[in-house]
Amino acid sequence: MKRLVLYIGFVFVFSACNFLDREPWDSVDTTNGFRTEADAIAAVNACYQPLQWPKLYNMRIWTLDIIAGESVVGAGGGTDGLETVEMANFIATSDNFAALDLWRGPSPGILRCNFVLANVPQMDIDQELQSRLLGEAHFLRAHYYFILVRLFGGVPMPTEPLTADSKLKMPRESVDKIYTLIKDDLMQAIELLPQRSKYASKDIGRATKLQSR
């Protein structure tokens, strides 16, 4: 029995060294994430992703029709849909999770756009592709901030990637300052984005600019 216990302890000690040598699985190393064209495209694709989440267009954005009085809650009774009813009646409090969803929903998209805008300009990739990707990121960041400023007025306005050393408790910026950023981002998008006809069929659905007339 003692021999068995010693053997198990021996295996555990020496196998633990392998565990300690492994890269952490609970975080992403962003320092090596922008090397190839595929990396840059994947980063911009990630900027689009939060639009599809329930906190935005997969649920909360279209419930704003109810708040605007253009629709009604088709809930199942009781407390089902109560959060939307409260917002429609202007009695929502800070713990209303629909309001919290709308407050938090754009943040991951803004964070990802900031990473793209900070890193893609330094990449040695095809210039036409680089310009397009930056244009998409500028457009998407403007869109995320437009959602926030319309619903909440002045909000915190990070424009650089956040790290563990960043100041996380940011003050609200003025509405005017946020709209200035939105305008600047959209002007950059107009300059950098290609027209829709320039996209390959696999890229239809990305941000574009109107055909010139």
Secondary structure, DSSP 8 states (H G I E B T S, - for coil): -HHHHHHHHHHHHHHHHHHHHS--SSS--GGGS-SSHHHHHHHHHHHHGGGGSTTTTTTHHHHHHHHTTSS-----STTTTHHHHHHHTT---TT-HHHHHHHHTTHHHHHHHHHHHHHGGGS-S-HHHHHHHHHHHHHHHHHHHHHHHHHHSS-----S---TTS--S-----HHHHHHHHHHHHHHHHHH--BGGGS-GGGTTS--B----
